[in-house]
Amino acid sequence: MLDINLIRSNQKYVEAGLLKRGQKADLTGLLVLDEQKRTILKQNEEMRATRNLQSKGKPSPDTIKQMKELGDKIAEGDKKLADIESKIFDTISALPNLPTDDVIAGGKESNKVIKTFGTQPKFNFKPRDHVEICTKLGLIDYELGAKMSGSGHWVYKNWGARLEWALLNYFVDFHIQNNYVFIMPPHLLNYESGYAAGQFPKFKDDVFFTEDKSKFLLPTSETALINMHRGETFAEEALPIKYAAYSPCYRKEGGGYGSAERGMIRGHQFNKIEMFAFCTPEQSEAIHTEFVRNAELLVEGLGLHYQTVKLAAGDTGAAMAKTFDIEVWIPSMNGYKEVSSASNGRCYQARRASTRFKRGGVSVFVHNLNASGLATSRLIPAMVEQFQNSDGSVAVPKVLHKYGLPAILK
């Protein structure tokens, strides 16, 4: 959530930031409501002070009548105030985060590749796509997933299940060695959790709700982790706090699935390890760099060709101020697909979750950061395609051998 004080003091700056996202906004109406709110608050405070003064001693009948009239006016003011505050809340809640000054304007077409690792693999045979490879090796059963749950689902089998499990263990071990606190959050969350994360109200149609709408399946562990300290105030010396969480992620992924995105590229359920931090404003930039590098190191450990991309404002998530994507090369698609999105949300989520720290007797909103570390559903397609052999077998990265996987899947 944006700070009303920032909007009040620098309306043009906020509007310019939103425009970088491609969102043309005139916040004048919001500020008119804000002025009305402050006027009514002042009037009600003055009337309450007058009524309190009149109530001292034994009031006369005229004074009692005046006190009643003041009470009626105060009640009327409170009613107007509640209506105005509701409108202000709804308006501000719908506004996305402001991109940082170094994030360029524009959409996906303005994203900038800032790093490339390795080179695109070259084959002296006709390469297969991941669906064919995984099916022939019995790693993934796409038909069974569709039979059980419909499109966008799959079943890991035999060495495929063990490969998935090995990847998750590789990620978790890495984060534990780096002193992140390991978390396994609940999969069902309440509406307040969705609001604090910035998922609601704008993106509530993107998640799976229970029948009574009281809970929803988490689309990412980030949604749970931001709420671990909702409403809390830290001591400054307790920060930063860094978590690494495992959970399946559940997403509607609205729209059709193109032929290029078949298999595991887009799905309604996938596994992911998430990094998340609570920190001071001064710590957040360094932690953002750390998250990006952690994700890169994990991909590099697998030996995969990837690129790191700095997102333009219009392609950055609504709750985030700056984002870097790590994208792996998928040969059959002749393109890159994101496996980690490392973002600095600054105090946007903390303001919604009311999470602060104490500095010199003053409560200050924390900064929150998140990053996939990593998601698996696009790594397996990248691995089996980049590391495939002419006989249909697949080389397994050395970092996964210690988890019981053979050097070659065949």
C-alpha positions as CSV (number, residue, x, y, z in Angstrom):
1,M,0.0,0.0,0.0
2,L,1.3,3.5,-0.8
3,D,1.7,6.1,1.9
4,I,-1.1,8.7,1.8
5,N,1.5,11.2,3.2
6,L,3.7,10.7,0.1
7,I,0.7,11.2,-2.2
8,R,-0.4,14.3,-0.3
9,S,3.1,15.8,-0.4
10,N,4.2,14.8,-3.8
11,Q,1.2,13.9,-6.0
12,K,3.1,14.4,-9.3
13,Y,5.9,12.1,-8.3
14,V,3.5,9.3,-7.4
15,E,1.5,9.8,-10.6
16,A,4.7,9.8,-12.7
17,G,5.8,6.5,-11.0
18,L,2.4,4.9,-11.8
19,L,2.7,6.2,-15.4
20,K,6.0,4.3,-15.7
21,R,3.9,1.1,-15.2
22,G,1.6,2.3,-18.0
23,Q,-1.1,3.3,-15.5
24,K,-2.3,6.8,-16.0
25,A,-3.7,8.0,-12.7
26,D,-5.1,11.3,-11.5
27,L,-4.9,11.2,-7.7
28,T,-6.7,14.6,-7.2
29,G,-10.0,12.9,-6.3
30,L,-8.2,10.8,-3.6
31,L,-6.6,14.0,-2.2
32,V,-10.0,15.7,-2.1
33,L,-11.4,12.8,0.0
34,D,-8.3,13.0,2.2
35,E,-8.9,16.7,2.8
36,Q,-12.6,16.1,3.6
37,K,-11.5,13.4,6.1
38,R,-9.1,15.7,7.9
39,T,-11.7,18.5,8.0
40,I,-14.3,16.2,9.6
41,L,-11.8,14.8,12.0
42,K,-10.9,18.4,13.2
43,Q,-14.5,19.4,13.5
44,N,-15.4,16.3,15.5
45,E,-12.4,16.8,17.8
46,E,-13.5,20.4,18.4
47,M,-17.1,19.3,19.1
48,R,-16.0,16.6,21.5
49,A,-13.8,19.0,23.4
50,T,-16.8,21.5,23.6
51,R,-19.1,18.7,24.8
52,N,-16.6,17.5,27.4
53,L,-16.3,21.1,28.7
54,Q,-20.0,21.5,28.9
55,S,-20.4,18.2,30.8
56,K,-18.4,19.5,33.8
57,G,-20.4,20.4,36.8
58,K,-24.2,20.3,36.8
59,P,-25.4,21.1,33.3
60,S,-28.5,23.3,32.8
61,P,-31.4,22.1,30.6
62,D,-30.1,24.4,27.8
63,T,-26.6,22.9,28.1
64,I,-28.1,19.3,28.0
65,K,-29.9,20.2,24.8
66,Q,-26.8,21.7,23.3
67,M,-24.8,18.5,24.3
68,K,-27.4,16.3,22.6
69,E,-27.2,18.4,19.4
70,L,-23.4,18.2,19.5
71,G,-23.7,14.4,20.0
72,D,-25.9,14.1,17.0
73,K,-23.5,16.2,14.9
74,I,-20.6,14.1,16.0
75,A,-22.4,10.9,15.2
76,E,-23.2,12.3,11.7
77,G,-19.6,13.3,11.3
78,D,-18.4,9.8,12.3
79,K,-20.7,8.3,9.8
80,K,-19.4,10.5,7.0
81,L,-15.9,9.8,8.2
82,A,-16.4,6.1,8.0
83,D,-17.7,6.4,4.4
84,I,-14.8,8.6,3.3
85,E,-12.2,6.4,5.0
86,S,-13.7,3.3,3.2
87,K,-13.4,5.1,-0.2
88,I,-9.8,6.2,0.6
89,F,-8.9,2.6,1.6
90,D,-10.4,1.1,-1.5
91,T,-8.6,3.6,-3.7
92,I,-5.2,3.2,-2.1
93,S,-5.5,-0.6,-1.9
94,A,-6.0,-0.8,-5.7
95,L,-2.8,1.3,-6.4
96,P,0.3,-0.7,-7.2
97,N,3.8,-0.1,-5.7
98,L,5.9,2.6,-7.1
99,P,8.9,1.4,-9.2
100,T,12.3,2.5,-7.9
101,D,13.9,5.4,-9.8
102,D,16.3,3.2,-11.6
103,V,13.6,1.0,-13.1
104,I,12.8,2.1,-16.6
105,A,9.3,2.8,-18.0
106,G,7.5,0.4,-20.3
107,G,6.3,-3.2,-20.5
108,K,8.0,-6.5,-21.3
109,E,9.5,-5.1,-24.5
110,S,11.6,-2.8,-22.3
111,N,13.1,-5.5,-20.1
112,K,16.9,-5.6,-20.1
113,V,19.2,-8.6,-20.1
114,I,22.0,-7.8,-17.7
115,K,23.8,-11.1,-17.5
116,T,24.2,-14.4,-19.4
117,F,25.7,-17.6,-18.0
118,G,26.9,-20.4,-20.3
119,T,25.9,-20.8,-24.0
120,Q,23.0,-22.3,-25.8
121,P,23.6,-26.0,-26.3
122,K,24.3,-27.3,-29.8
123,F,23.2,-30.7,-30.9
124,N,24.6,-32.9,-33.7
125,F,21.3,-34.8,-33.7
126,K,17.6,-33.8,-33.8
127,P,16.9,-32.8,-30.2
128,R,13.6,-33.9,-28.5
129,D,11.4,-31.6,-26.5
130,H,10.9,-32.2,-22.7
131,V,7.5,-33.8,-23.1
132,E,8.8,-36.5,-25.4
133,I,12.0,-37.0,-23.3
134,C,10.1,-37.2,-20.0
135,T,7.4,-39.5,-21.4
136,K,9.9,-42.0,-23.0
137,L,12.0,-42.1,-19.8
138,G,8.9,-42.5,-17.7
139,L,9.7,-39.4,-15.6
140,I,6.5,-37.5,-16.0
141,D,3.0,-38.8,-16.9
142,Y,1.1,-36.0,-18.5
143,E,-1.9,-38.1,-19.6
144,L,-2.4,-39.4,-16.1
145,G,-2.3,-35.9,-14.6
146,A,-4.9,-34.8,-17.1
147,K,-7.0,-37.8,-16.3
148,M,-6.9,-37.1,-12.6
149,S,-7.1,-33.3,-12.6
150,G,-7.5,-31.9,-16.1
151,S,-5.1,-29.8,-18.2
152,G,-2.2,-28.1,-16.4
153,H,-1.4,-31.0,-14.2
154,W,1.1,-33.9,-14.3
155,V,2.3,-36.8,-12.3
156,Y,6.0,-37.4,-11.3
157,K,6.9,-41.1,-11.6
158,N,9.9,-43.2,-10.5
159,W,13.1,-41.3,-11.4
160,G,11.1,-38.2,-12.3
161,A,9.7,-38.1,-8.7
162,R,13.2,-38.6,-7.3
163,L,14.6,-35.9,-9.6
164,E,12.0,-33.5,-8.4
165,W,12.7,-34.4,-4.7
166,A,16.5,-34.1,-5.3
167,L,16.1,-30.6,-6.7
168,L,14.0,-29.5,-3.7
169,N,16.6,-30.9,-1.3
170,Y,19.4,-29.2,-3.2
171,F,17.7,-25.9,-2.9
172,V,16.8,-26.3,0.8
173,D,20.3,-27.5,1.7
174,F,21.8,-24.4,0.0
175,H,19.5,-22.0,2.0
176,I,20.1,-23.7,5.3
177,Q,23.8,-23.6,4.8
178,N,23.4,-19.8,4.3
179,N,21.5,-19.6,7.6
180,Y,18.0,-19.0,6.3
181,V,15.3,-20.3,8.6
182,F,13.5,-23.2,6.9
183,I,9.7,-22.9,6.9
184,M,6.9,-25.1,5.7
185,P,3.8,-22.9,5.7
186,P,0.1,-23.9,5.6
187,H,-1.4,-24.2,2.1
188,L,-4.7,-22.6,3.1
189,L,-4.7,-18.9,4.0
190,N,-7.3,-16.4,5.0
191,Y,-8.4,-13.2,3.2
192,E,-6.3,-11.0,5.4
193,S,-3.2,-12.9,4.3
194,G,-4.1,-12.3,0.6
195,Y,-4.6,-8.6,1.3
196,A,-1.3,-8.1,3.2
197,A,0.6,-9.8,0.3
198,G,-0.9,-7.5,-2.2
199,Q,-2.8,-10.3,-3.9
200,F,-6.2,-9.0,-2.9
201,P,-8.5,-7.3,-3.8
202,K,-7.2,-6.8,-7.4
203,F,-6.0,-10.4,-8.1
204,K,-8.4,-12.4,-6.0
205,D,-9.7,-14.1,-9.1
206,D,-6.3,-15.7,-9.8
207,V,-6.4,-18.0,-6.8
208,F,-8.4,-21.1,-5.8
209,F,-10.9,-20.4,-3.0
210,T,-12.6,-22.8,-0.8
211,E,-16.3,-23.2,-1.4
212,D,-17.3,-20.7,1.4
213,K,-14.6,-18.2,0.2
214,S,-13.1,-18.2,3.7
215,K,-9.7,-19.5,2.6
216,F,-7.6,-19.8,-0.5
217,L,-4.8,-22.0,-1.7
218,L,-1.5,-20.1,-1.6
219,P,-0.2,-19.2,-5.0
220,T,3.4,-18.9,-3.6
221,S,5.0,-19.2,-0.1
222,E,5.5,-15.4,-0.3
223,T,1.8,-15.0,0.5
224,A,2.2,-16.9,3.7
225,L,5.6,-15.6,4.7
226,I,4.6,-11.9,4.7
227,N,1.9,-12.8,7.2
228,M,4.1,-14.6,9.7
229,H,4.8,-11.2,11.4
230,R,1.6,-9.4,10.5
231,G,0.8,-6.7,13.1
232,E,4.2,-7.2,14.8
233,T,6.9,-4.7,15.7
234,F,10.6,-5.8,15.7
235,A,13.5,-4.5,17.7
236,E,15.8,-3.0,15.1
237,E,18.7,-5.3,16.1
238,A,16.6,-8.4,15.3
239,L,16.7,-7.5,11.6
240,P,17.2,-8.8,9.0
241,I,15.3,-12.0,9.2
242,K,15.6,-14.4,6.3
243,Y,13.4,-17.3,5.5
244,A,13.4,-20.1,3.0
245,A,10.1,-21.9,2.6
246,Y,8.9,-25.0,0.7
247,S,5.4,-25.4,-0.6
248,P,3.4,-26.4,-3.7
249,C,2.0,-23.3,-5.4
250,Y,-1.6,-23.3,-6.7
251,R,-2.5,-21.0,-9.6
252,K,-5.5,-20.7,-11.9
253,E,-3.2,-19.5,-14.8
254,G,-6.2,-18.1,-16.7
255,G,-6.2,-18.3,-20.5
256,G,-5.4,-21.0,-23.0
257,Y,-2.3,-23.0,-23.0
258,G,-0.3,-22.5,-26.3
259,S,1.3,-25.5,-28.0
260,A,4.7,-24.1,-27.0
261,E,3.7,-24.1,-23.3
262,R,2.6,-27.7,-23.1
263,G,4.0,-30.1,-20.6
264,M,5.3,-28.4,-17.4
265,I,5.9,-24.9,-18.7
266,R,2.6,-23.6,-17.3
267,G,0.6,-25.5,-14.7
268,H,-1.9,-25.1,-11.9
269,Q,0.3,-26.7,-9.3
270,F,4.1,-26.8,-9.0
271,N,6.8,-26.9,-6.3
272,K,8.9,-24.0,-5.2
273,I,11.4,-22.9,-2.5
274,E,10.9,-19.2,-1.7
275,M,13.3,-16.8,-0.1
276,F,11.8,-14.0,2.0
277,A,13.2,-11.3,4.2
278,F,12.2,-8.7,6.8
279,C,14.7,-5.9,7.0
280,T,15.4,-2.2,7.5
281,P,15.2,0.1,4.5
282,E,19.0,0.4,4.6
283,Q,19.5,-3.3,4.3
284,S,17.0,-4.1,1.5
285,E,19.1,-3.2,-1.5
286,A,22.0,-5.5,-0.4
287,I,19.5,-8.3,0.4
288,H,18.0,-7.9,-3.0
289,T,21.4,-8.4,-4.6
290,E,21.9,-11.4,-2.4
291,F,18.6,-13.0,-3.4
292,V,19.4,-12.6,-7.1
293,R,22.9,-14.1,-6.7
294,N,21.5,-17.0,-4.6
295,A,19.1,-17.9,-7.4
296,E,21.8,-17.5,-10.0
297,L,24.2,-19.8,-8.0
298,L,21.5,-22.5,-7.8
299,V,21.0,-22.5,-11.6
300,E,24.8,-22.3,-12.2
301,G,25.2,-25.3,-9.8
302,L,23.0,-27.3,-12.2
303,G,25.1,-26.2,-15.1
304,L,22.2,-24.6,-17.0
305,H,22.4,-21.8,-19.5
306,Y,20.4,-18.8,-18.3
307,Q,20.1,-15.1,-18.4
308,T,19.3,-12.5,-15.7
309,V,16.8,-9.8,-16.7
310,K,16.0,-6.5,-15.1
311,L,12.3,-5.9,-15.5
312,A,10.8,-2.7,-16.8
313,A,8.1,-1.0,-14.6
314,G,5.1,-2.4,-16.5
315,D,6.3,-6.0,-16.2
316,T,7.1,-5.7,-12.5
317,G,4.5,-7.3,-10.1
318,A,2.0,-4.9,-8.6
319,A,3.3,-5.2,-5.1
320,M,7.0,-4.9,-6.1
321,A,9.3,-1.9,-6.6
322,K,12.1,-3.6,-8.5
323,T,12.5,-7.1,-9.9
324,F,15.1,-9.3,-11.6
325,D,14.1,-12.5,-13.3
326,I,16.4,-15.5,-13.8
327,E,15.4,-17.2,-17.0
328,V,16.6,-20.6,-18.2
329,W,17.0,-21.6,-21.9
330,I,14.4,-24.1,-23.2
331,P,15.8,-25.4,-26.6
332,S,12.5,-26.6,-28.0
333,M,10.9,-23.2,-27.4
334,N,13.9,-21.4,-28.7
335,G,13.5,-19.0,-25.8
336,Y,14.0,-18.4,-22.1
337,K,11.5,-19.1,-19.3
338,E,11.6,-17.6,-15.8
339,V,12.6,-19.9,-12.9
340,S,13.1,-17.2,-10.3
341,S,11.7,-13.7,-9.8
342,A,13.7,-11.7,-7.2
343,S,11.9,-8.6,-6.0
344,N,12.2,-5.8,-3.5
345,G,8.7,-4.7,-2.3
346,R,10.2,-2.0,0.0
347,C,7.5,-1.1,2.6
348,Y,4.4,-1.7,0.3
349,Q,3.5,-5.1,1.8
350,A,4.6,-4.1,5.3
351,R,2.2,-1.2,5.3
352,R,-0.6,-3.5,4.4
353,A,0.5,-6.1,7.0
354,S,1.3,-3.4,9.6
355,T,4.8,-4.8,10.2
356,R,7.3,-2.4,11.8
357,F,10.5,-2.1,13.7
358,K,11.5,0.4,16.5
359,R,14.1,3.0,15.8
360,G,14.8,5.5,18.5
361,G,11.3,5.2,20.0
362,V,9.7,5.6,16.5
363,S,7.9,2.8,14.7
364,V,9.1,2.4,11.1
365,F,7.8,0.0,8.4
366,V,10.1,-2.8,7.5
367,H,11.1,-3.6,4.0
368,N,10.2,-7.0,2.5
369,L,11.9,-9.0,-0.3
370,N,11.1,-12.3,-2.0
371,A,12.6,-14.6,-4.6
372,S,12.1,-18.1,-5.9
373,G,15.0,-20.2,-4.8
374,L,14.0,-22.1,-7.0
375,A,10.8,-23.2,-8.8
376,T,11.1,-26.7,-10.3
377,S,8.5,-27.0,-13.1
378,R,10.6,-25.2,-15.7
379,L,13.9,-26.5,-14.5
380,I,13.2,-30.1,-15.3
381,P,12.2,-29.2,-18.9
382,A,15.4,-27.1,-19.2
383,M,17.5,-29.8,-17.7
384,V,16.3,-32.7,-19.8
385,E,16.4,-30.6,-23.0
386,Q,19.8,-29.0,-22.4
387,F,21.4,-32.2,-21.1
388,Q,19.8,-34.7,-23.5
389,N,21.9,-37.3,-25.5
390,S,21.4,-38.7,-29.0
391,D,20.1,-42.0,-27.6
392,G,17.3,-40.2,-25.6
393,S,19.1,-40.4,-22.3
394,V,19.7,-37.4,-20.0
395,A,22.8,-36.5,-18.1
396,V,22.1,-35.6,-14.4
397,P,23.9,-32.6,-12.9
398,K,26.6,-33.7,-10.4
399,V,25.2,-31.7,-7.5
400,L,22.2,-34.0,-7.6
401,H,24.1,-37.3,-7.5
402,K,24.4,-37.2,-3.7
403,Y,20.6,-37.4,-3.5
404,G,20.6,-40.9,-5.0
405,L,20.3,-40.0,-8.6
406,P,22.4,-41.8,-11.3
407,A,24.7,-39.9,-13.6
408,I,22.5,-40.8,-16.6
409,L,18.7,-41.2,-16.8
410,K,17.9,-43.8,-19.4
